[in-house]
């Protein structure tokens, strides 16, 4: 039901999230929904839990068979972009007015963002220790920069009515970001 709620949000925004819309999406009666959730806020809190789990899963998949911390970071970023492209309700929810007004939702999303940025900062630190990423970058600020840049891309994608491939644009953006973060050898005297 929670994933169905994210589908509804992807199509109609948070304001379009009604018990009738969710019931239609999952093929059950509205009354059955109230056996699982008391209200819309409970549904949105559950959605945050599902999003957290998706991010955690992406992190676990990014680590598998990665040879370097930078490769893990790259995989994680691209998996996150793919997650958003596959679930347009996530960015619509995360950019919603509802999230900014409802204190409990806001707190949960801030905690989720903190966890996400902490994972990114740890990967950045590992990449710095391995010598593949610039050591003069602050890992926490770099993680926040990455999140903000990706959020900007997702916001543009959402505002455009999902009119372009988020993955295609995300890969271009990540490639550009990587050029600013990665240590490159400078050849002298050429």
C-alpha positions in Angstrom: 0.0 0.0 0.0 2.8 2.4 0.7 4.4 1.8 -2.7 1.0 2.4 -4.2 0.8 5.7 -2.3 4.1 6.7 -3.8 2.7 5.9 -7.2 -0.3 8.1 -6.5 2.0 10.9 -5.4 4.0 10.5 -8.6 0.9 11.0 -10.7 -1.0 13.5 -8.6 1.3 15.0 -5.9 0.8 14.7 -2.2 -2.5 16.7 -2.5 -3.8 14.0 -4.7 -3.1 11.3 -2.2 -6.5 10.2 -1.0 -7.8 6.9 0.4 -9.9 6.6 -2.8 -6.8 7.0 -5.0 -4.8 4.5 -3.0 -7.7 2.0 -2.9 -8.0 2.2 -6.7 -4.2 1.7 -7.1 -4.1 -1.4 -4.9 -7.6 -2.7 -5.8 -9.2 -2.7 -2.4 -11.9 -0.8 -0.6 -11.1 2.4 1.2 -12.4 0.8 4.4 -9.6 -1.8 4.3 -7.0 1.0 4.2 -8.1 2.2 7.6 -7.2 -1.2 9.0 -3.6 -0.4 8.2 -3.4 3.3 8.6 -5.3 5.8 10.8 -4.8 8.8 8.4 -2.8 10.3 5.6 0.0 11.3 7.9 0.5 7.6 8.9 0.7 6.7 5.2 3.3 9.4 4.6 5.4 8.3 7.6 5.3 4.7 6.3 6.4 6.1 2.9 9.4 7.6 4.6 10.3 4.3 6.1 10.1 2.6 2.7 12.3 5.3 1.1 14.9 4.8 3.9 14.9 1.1 3.2 15.3 1.6 -0.5 18.3 3.9 0.2 19.8 1.4 2.6 19.4 -1.4 0.0 21.1 0.8 -2.7 24.0 1.4 -0.4 24.4 -2.4 0.2 24.3 -3.0 -3.6 26.8 -0.3 -4.3 29.4 -1.9 -2.0 29.1 -5.3 -3.6 32.1 -6.0 -5.8 33.3 -2.4 -5.8 37.0 -2.2 -6.0 37.5 1.3 -4.7 35.6 3.7 -2.4 35.1 6.0 -5.4 33.5 3.2 -7.4 31.2 2.5 -4.4 30.3 6.2 -4.3 29.7 6.3 -8.1 27.4 3.2 -7.9 25.5 4.6 -5.0 24.8 7.9 -6.7 23.7 6.2 -9.9 21.5 3.8 -7.9 19.9 6.7 -6.2 19.2 8.4 -9.5 17.7 5.2 -10.8 15.6 4.8 -7.7 14.1 8.3 -8.2 13.5 7.7 -11.9 11.7 4.5 -11.1 9.7 6.1 -8.3 8.7 9.7 -9.4 6.5 9.9 -6.2 9.7 10.1 -4.1 11.0 13.5 -5.4 7.4 14.8 -5.6 6.9 13.9 -1.9 10.3 15.2 -0.8 9.7 18.5 -2.5 6.1 18.8 -1.2 4.7 21.6 0.9 3.2 19.0 3.1 6.6 17.9 4.2 7.6 21.4 5.1 4.5 22.0 7.2 4.1 18.7 9.1 6.7 18.6 11.9 6.7 14.8 12.3 7.3 14.2 8.6 9.9 16.9 8.4 11.8 15.4 11.4 11.8 11.9 9.8 13.1 13.2 6.4 15.8 15.3 8.1 17.0 12.2 9.9 16.9 10.2 6.7 18.9 13.0 4.9 21.4 13.0 7.8 21.9 9.2 7.5 22.3 9.5 3.7 24.8 12.4 4.0 26.7 10.5 6.7 27.1 7.4 4.4 28.3 9.7 1.6 30.8 11.5 3.8 32.2 8.1 5.0 32.7 7.0 1.4 34.3 10.4 0.6 36.7 10.0 3.5 37.6 6.4 2.4 38.2 7.7 -1.2 40.4 10.5 0.3 42.4 7.9 2.3 42.9 5.8 -0.8 44.3 8.8 -2.7 41.6 8.9 -5.3 39.8 12.0 -4.1 41.1 15.4 -3.2 42.0 15.5 0.5 41.4 19.2 0.9 37.6 18.7 0.6 35.5 18.6 3.7 33.7 15.2 3.5 30.5 16.4 5.2 30.3 19.5 3.0 31.1 17.5 -0.1 28.3 15.0 0.8 25.9 17.9 1.2 27.0 19.4 -2.1 26.4 16.1 -3.9 22.9 15.8 -2.3 22.0 19.4 -3.2 23.2 19.0 -6.8 21.3 15.8 -7.3 18.2 17.3 -5.6 18.4 20.2 -8.1 18.4 17.7 -11.0 15.5 15.8 -9.5 13.6 19.1 -8.9 14.1 20.1 -12.6 13.0 16.7 -13.7 9.9 16.8 -11.6 9.0 20.3 -12.7 9.4 19.3 -16.3 6.7 16.6 -15.8 9.4 13.9 -16.0 10.0 14.9 -19.6 13.7 13.7 -19.8 15.7 10.7 -18.8 16.8 11.4 -15.2 19.4 8.6 -15.6 20.9 10.1 -18.7 21.2 13.6 -17.2 22.3 12.1 -13.8 25.2 10.3 -15.5 26.3 13.5 -17.2 26.1 15.4 -14.0 27.9 12.7 -12.0 30.7 12.6 -14.6 31.1 16.3 -14.3 31.1 16.2 -10.4 33.6 13.4 -10.4 36.0 15.5 -12.4 36.0 18.1 -9.6 36.5 15.5 -6.9 39.0 13.1 -8.3 42.8 13.5 -7.9 44.5 13.7 -11.3 48.1 13.5 -12.0 49.6 16.6 -13.5 52.2 16.1 -16.2 54.8 18.8 -16.2 56.9 19.9 -19.2 54.7 18.7 -22.1 
